[in-house]
Amino acid sequence: MKNPETWLRGTSLGEGIAHELRLQIISGVIPIGDTLSENRIASEFGISRSPVREALRTLASEGLIELERMGARVIGLSLKEVEELYDVRYLIESFVQQHVFAQDQSELITNLRQTVERMELAYKHHDPVEFAHQDLIFHESIITEANHRRILHLWRSIRPIVSTVMLITTKQIFLGGVTAVQHVMEKHLQFIQEMESYDASRILSATEHYFNDSRQTLYLSFGKKV
């Protein structure tokens, strides 16, 4: 079960374990209905049960598992729930973009272009984890710039699952080779170009196009025919 990806984004041992279990649950490596044992997980990671309990509580709050005595039952994440997650992302991002790009954002736009460059560099190093992380930063930078406390609170509540889904879809994109990866980066650059127009209707249209396109990769990753 132990995987080096676990430790890249967590700020605590429990969060690292939650990340690894979340990834395996959403990707289907740990199937729905399976039972997670505190003792078994602690043994496989070579740690005490305390951070395992922390991780299981986190996953239970996200609706991925149901806590039981000394462990948990896996509920998982259905394709419908992943689609709903993208609906929430669309609502958040379309809202903040209308606010953020109602005024000059030259510094933010420069940062977004640099983030796409880091995505390209991650692909050159065959690093889907870093690519997905930079993709997350791209979107999060705009959300943060809105300076909207409640929106940010909502975003943070879905961020762990969003980042996991992004990693799974990024691995699917990498399987498509350079053409698929270039499509993703060009999609981000086109998105930036529309934001730079400061035209609300163009930005909304670009957001709709971006998310419609992203859903195609989502369906390929989670098994729905398109």
Contacts in CASP RR format, 6 or more apart in sequence:
PFRMAT RR
TARGET T0000
AUTHOR 0000-0000-0000
METHOD contacts of the structure
MODEL  1
MKNPETWLRGTSLGEGIAHELRLQIISGVIPIGDTLSENRIASEFGISRS
PVREALRTLASEGLIELERMGARVIGLSLKEVEELYDVRYLIESFVQQHV
FAQDQSELITNLRQTVERMELAYKHHDPVEFAHQDLIFHESIITEANHRR
ILHLWRSIRPIVSTVMLITTKQIFLGGVTAVQHVMEKHLQFIQEMESYDA
SRILSATEHYFNDSRQTLYLSFGKKV
1 20 0 8 1.000
1 24 0 8 1.000
1 41 0 8 1.000
1 44 0 8 1.000
1 45 0 8 1.000
2 20 0 8 1.000
2 44 0 8 1.000
2 45 0 8 1.000
3 20 0 8 1.000
3 23 0 8 1.000
5 19 0 8 1.000
5 20 0 8 1.000
5 23 0 8 1.000
5 129 0 8 1.000
5 167 0 8 1.000
6 16 0 8 1.000
6 17 0 8 1.000
6 19 0 8 1.000
6 20 0 8 1.000
7 16 0 8 1.000
8 129 0 8 1.000
8 133 0 8 1.000
9 15 0 8 1.000
9 16 0 8 1.000
9 19 0 8 1.000
9 133 0 8 1.000
9 163 0 8 1.000
10 16 0 8 1.000
10 19 0 8 1.000
12 51 0 8 1.000
12 54 0 8 1.000
13 47 0 8 1.000
13 51 0 8 1.000
13 54 0 8 1.000
14 51 0 8 1.000
14 52 0 8 1.000
14 54 0 8 1.000
14 55 0 8 1.000
14 58 0 8 1.000
15 54 0 8 1.000
15 55 0 8 1.000
15 58 0 8 1.000
16 55 0 8 1.000
17 41 0 8 1.000
17 45 0 8 1.000
17 47 0 8 1.000
17 51 0 8 1.000
17 52 0 8 1.000
17 54 0 8 1.000
17 55 0 8 1.000
18 54 0 8 1.000
18 55 0 8 1.000
18 56 0 8 1.000
18 58 0 8 1.000
18 59 0 8 1.000
18 160 0 8 1.000
19 160 0 8 1.000
19 164 0 8 1.000
21 30 0 8 1.000
21 36 0 8 1.000
21 41 0 8 1.000
21 55 0 8 1.000
21 56 0 8 1.000
21 59 0 8 1.000
22 59 0 8 1.000
22 62 0 8 1.000
22 64 0 8 1.000
22 160 0 8 1.000
22 161 0 8 1.000
22 164 0 8 1.000
23 29 0 8 1.000
23 164 0 8 1.000
23 167 0 8 1.000
23 168 0 8 1.000
24 30 0 8 1.000
25 59 0 8 1.000
25 64 0 8 1.000
25 65 0 8 1.000
25 74 0 8 1.000
25 76 0 8 1.000
25 77 0 8 1.000
26 64 0 8 1.000
26 76 0 8 1.000
26 77 0 8 1.000
26 161 0 8 1.000
26 164 0 8 1.000
26 165 0 8 1.000
26 168 0 8 1.000
27 168 0 8 1.000
30 36 0 8 1.000
30 74 0 8 1.000
31 74 0 8 1.000
32 74 0 8 1.000
32 75 0 8 1.000
32 76 0 8 1.000
33 73 0 8 1.000
33 74 0 8 1.000
33 75 0 8 1.000
34 73 0 8 1.000
34 74 0 8 1.000
35 68 0 8 1.000
35 71 0 8 1.000
35 72 0 8 1.000
35 73 0 8 1.000
35 74 0 8 1.000
36 56 0 8 1.000
36 65 0 8 1.000
36 71 0 8 1.000
36 72 0 8 1.000
36 73 0 8 1.000
36 74 0 8 1.000
37 70 0 8 1.000
37 71 0 8 1.000
38 49 0 8 1.000
38 52 0 8 1.000
38 53 0 8 1.000
38 56 0 8 1.000
38 70 0 8 1.000
38 71 0 8 1.000
39 49 0 8 1.000
39 70 0 8 1.000
41 52 0 8 1.000
41 55 0 8 1.000
42 48 0 8 1.000
42 49 0 8 1.000
42 52 0 8 1.000
45 52 0 8 1.000
56 65 0 8 1.000
56 67 0 8 1.000
56 71 0 8 1.000
56 72 0 8 1.000
57 67 0 8 1.000
58 160 0 8 1.000
59 65 0 8 1.000
59 72 0 8 1.000
60 66 0 8 1.000
60 67 0 8 1.000
60 72 0 8 1.000
62 160 0 8 1.000
62 161 0 8 1.000
63 75 0 8 1.000
63 76 0 8 1.000
64 74 0 8 1.000
64 75 0 8 1.000
64 76 0 8 1.000
64 77 0 8 1.000
64 161 0 8 1.000
65 72 0 8 1.000
65 73 0 8 1.000
65 74 0 8 1.000
65 75 0 8 1.000
65 76 0 8 1.000
66 72 0 8 1.000
66 73 0 8 1.000
66 75 0 8 1.000
77 161 0 8 1.000
79 219 0 8 1.000
79 222 0 8 1.000
79 223 0 8 1.000
79 224 0 8 1.000
82 165 0 8 1.000
82 218 0 8 1.000
82 222 0 8 1.000
83 215 0 8 1.000
83 218 0 8 1.000
85 158 0 8 1.000
85 161 0 8 1.000
85 162 0 8 1.000
85 165 0 8 1.000
86 211 0 8 1.000
86 214 0 8 1.000
86 215 0 8 1.000
86 218 0 8 1.000
88 154 0 8 1.000
88 158 0 8 1.000
89 139 0 8 1.000
89 158 0 8 1.000
89 162 0 8 1.000
89 211 0 8 1.000
90 207 0 8 1.000
90 208 0 8 1.000
90 211 0 8 1.000
92 143 0 8 1.000
92 151 0 8 1.000
92 154 0 8 1.000
92 155 0 8 1.000
93 139 0 8 1.000
93 142 0 8 1.000
93 143 0 8 1.000
93 207 0 8 1.000
93 211 0 8 1.000
94 204 0 8 1.000
94 207 0 8 1.000
94 208 0 8 1.000
95 146 0 8 1.000
95 151 0 8 1.000
96 142 0 8 1.000
96 143 0 8 1.000
96 145 0 8 1.000
96 146 0 8 1.000
96 148 0 8 1.000
96 151 0 8 1.000
97 142 0 8 1.000
97 195 0 8 1.000
97 203 0 8 1.000
97 204 0 8 1.000
97 207 0 8 1.000
98 200 0 8 1.000
98 203 0 8 1.000
98 204 0 8 1.000
99 146 0 8 1.000
99 148 0 8 1.000
100 108 0 8 1.000
100 142 0 8 1.000
100 145 0 8 1.000
100 146 0 8 1.000
101 195 0 8 1.000
101 198 0 8 1.000
101 200 0 8 1.000
101 203 0 8 1.000
102 198 0 8 1.000
102 200 0 8 1.000
103 198 0 8 1.000
104 198 0 8 1.000
105 145 0 8 1.000
105 195 0 8 1.000
108 141 0 8 1.000
108 142 0 8 1.000
108 145 0 8 1.000
109 192 0 8 1.000
109 195 0 8 1.000
109 196 0 8 1.000
111 141 0 8 1.000
112 138 0 8 1.000
112 141 0 8 1.000
112 142 0 8 1.000
112 188 0 8 1.000
112 192 0 8 1.000
112 195 0 8 1.000
113 189 0 8 1.000
113 192 0 8 1.000
115 134 0 8 1.000
115 137 0 8 1.000
115 138 0 8 1.000
115 141 0 8 1.000
116 134 0 8 1.000
116 138 0 8 1.000
116 185 0 8 1.000
116 188 0 8 1.000
116 189 0 8 1.000
116 192 0 8 1.000
118 130 0 8 1.000
118 134 0 8 1.000
119 131 0 8 1.000
119 134 0 8 1.000
119 135 0 8 1.000
119 138 0 8 1.000
119 184 0 8 1.000
119 185 0 8 1.000
119 188 0 8 1.000
120 185 0 8 1.000
122 128 0 8 1.000
122 130 0 8 1.000
122 131 0 8 1.000
122 134 0 8 1.000
123 131 0 8 1.000
123 174 0 8 1.000
123 178 0 8 1.000
123 181 0 8 1.000
126 174 0 8 1.000
128 167 0 8 1.000
128 170 0 8 1.000
128 171 0 8 1.000
128 173 0 8 1.000
128 174 0 8 1.000
129 167 0 8 1.000
131 170 0 8 1.000
131 174 0 8 1.000
131 181 0 8 1.000
132 163 0 8 1.000
132 166 0 8 1.000
132 167 0 8 1.000
132 169 0 8 1.000
132 170 0 8 1.000
133 163 0 8 1.000
135 166 0 8 1.000
135 170 0 8 1.000
135 184 0 8 1.000
135 188 0 8 1.000
136 159 0 8 1.000
136 162 0 8 1.000
136 163 0 8 1.000
136 166 0 8 1.000
138 188 0 8 1.000
140 155 0 8 1.000
140 159 0 8 1.000
143 151 0 8 1.000
143 152 0 8 1.000
143 155 0 8 1.000
144 152 0 8 1.000
146 152 0 8 1.000
165 218 0 8 1.000
165 221 0 8 1.000
168 221 0 8 1.000
168 222 0 8 1.000
169 214 0 8 1.000
169 217 0 8 1.000
169 218 0 8 1.000
169 221 0 8 1.000
171 221 0 8 1.000
172 217 0 8 1.000
172 220 0 8 1.000
172 221 0 8 1.000
173 180 0 8 1.000
173 181 0 8 1.000
173 184 0 8 1.000
173 217 0 8 1.000
174 180 0 8 1.000
174 181 0 8 1.000
187 210 0 8 1.000
187 213 0 8 1.000
190 206 0 8 1.000
191 206 0 8 1.000
191 207 0 8 1.000
191 210 0 8 1.000
194 202 0 8 1.000
194 203 0 8 1.000
194 205 0 8 1.000
194 206 0 8 1.000
195 203 0 8 1.000
195 206 0 8 1.000
197 203 0 8 1.000
216 226 0 8 1.000
219 225 0 8 1.000
219 226 0 8 1.000
220 226 0 8 1.000
END
